[in-house]
Amino acid sequence: MTSGIATVVKNAGSHFLLSELPQWRLFPAILRGKVRLEAGTSTNPVAVGDRVRYEFETEPDPEHPAVITEILDRKNHLVRKSANLSRQSHVIAANLDRALLVVTLYFPEIKLQFLDRQLVTCEMFGIPVTIVLNKVDLYRSEVPEELENFKSIYSRAGYQVLETSAKTGEGVDTLRELCSGGLNLISGESGVGKSSLIRALDPSLNPKVGKISAAHLQGKHTTSLYEMYPLSGGGYIIDTPGLRGFGLYGIEKEEIPRYFPEMLRYAEGCKFVPCTHTHEPGCAVKAAVESGEIAPERYNSYLGMLDEETKFRK
């Protein structure tokens, strides 16, 4: 019996592709039922980026996929509330070195609360984040003030905002350098230009057309959900389908403010501990919002998350 440890590079529902990184030699795998049962409340017990133990019950060949027998401990993972089952979670990816959250001001119009939920979740699991503002060639000429305002909101919060244009190539070299050192998730709503950015990072890749060959999965369950690519400049990138929503999971409402870095910096100055930063007198966070040191847009996102969590728990 052949066995070993590999990384999940593609999740296609009930079938997976594995590779023993840093080697890029793909082979198919299925999941042992016991592992699925032990996954608990997650809709997908195995995620792209997971390191897993596998076995071949016969000699390896395309007709006999490996069997995943164990999911090894994760250093982190990005999770959201399952869209259809509110008490279950959906793991987007695991063992990340960086999350690249791609946004556009328009086409599609940015939803700040959607972005902020992703940022809170990354903070919760200790995943470094870069906000990638794509299509900046359009915004500098059309809405320069809105461009600067967006950058100000998130730079004040402590986040790197990288301006990119897949069309002109602006920022692509910097993005490539960020990706070169490890495993990176690229995430965002449909239409923000993720696929174009991936092609700009490595022209040999074409996420829309050049998906990992379905032949590895014997033509079954080949709808691509999450997929990893090796970059010619070093590192790996996980492409995700366009997200339509991002619900917080596994976080108590009292914990939410600690995952807003700018609020955490001021919270020590609050008169009352704990402080919800909503109604208490002597709240240093509210004072920082009023003085402009904390962006009101971020504070409003925080209030929205509190309200959302309260409704869910009733």
Steps between C-alpha positions, in 0.01 A plus 500: 500500500632842401444789744628848565419863578383743232326836458149540361528709181145467372162442658234381257227403743553139602822460298838663553837544337813468713868577451803446723615862493738646399477234228212565261388148413125469529301194592130452582363417843172432676407546864455219748156523661634500855696820431187673370304404812774631729498840326201608707317815394698576184331447164840412349730306730792523257607837354755606243827557685438221749786259560360149510614144550406271213516133406480309174318174554633373168786602276450868399316540170231735361224248572580469871528833683677535831296502820537794740525345846588799719500879489814632669486794740452837332708805584197711400196497276254747355141415576161657443145417601350257252262683267219246529557354845550784744625278782764339283828634372671487164880489498632705209868401525758385754864558598522842337798733507300793364149595389469731200156660516425646157252787480386763251335833574257450213422228246408339739438763765683429822311388810710611796319280752569197281871586494505571873352159585781336306755716682355413841520129417861531383587682823325230701716225348822700479519511120699796359292704255565721202206691353541501122318794341471399137407706189666815641564621144127576483466667838787746488343686213133449587473503883838608646347624828322170562824315429690703759217467752500121471877485546474728803233283669710187489846646542376662822381156608851367440453308175714504190300616198667395178381681189494277193382492143500173315451706183807726535712272721521751783577337834536152350875475576434589864217246516725235346765571764241467778395161366848360450556385855214265578136405465269788411122521472351736244140582578233748400158551346428396144615763251788651701757355259652212697553284193661785309735569792601135518577500127701820548695337783581200285401510131523120480193476722145547379259430788187533286619268224803309616361328808690200628410220264166337574655175377662464842153468645379254237241746382303492826407796719724736308329828588788707633449643847842591636826440322872554562753601235880507515640838394803511272646776722473281809222431746147378446165669459155367585225626272148515643162536333350848523353539848146638534495520877723459801337421832705496820535161665635388836531846652314643799374855455705610802814390312433693180671830599830326570517409129482864390868598540431873519233451769728274698763775510260740672302257715748516789396861553133416558359590842315168536638151440357318322364769271274433203594837344133576440343687793749513787621841625873561477542268201837569334395319182194721447716805568747382233214461252378853574850642454551313172779277625276198442308508173121522556452246220692241701311584818168463316612158375572404861152611611350299214684187614378547856143534380534198273633282782225614736228410250655161432509409868135582575 
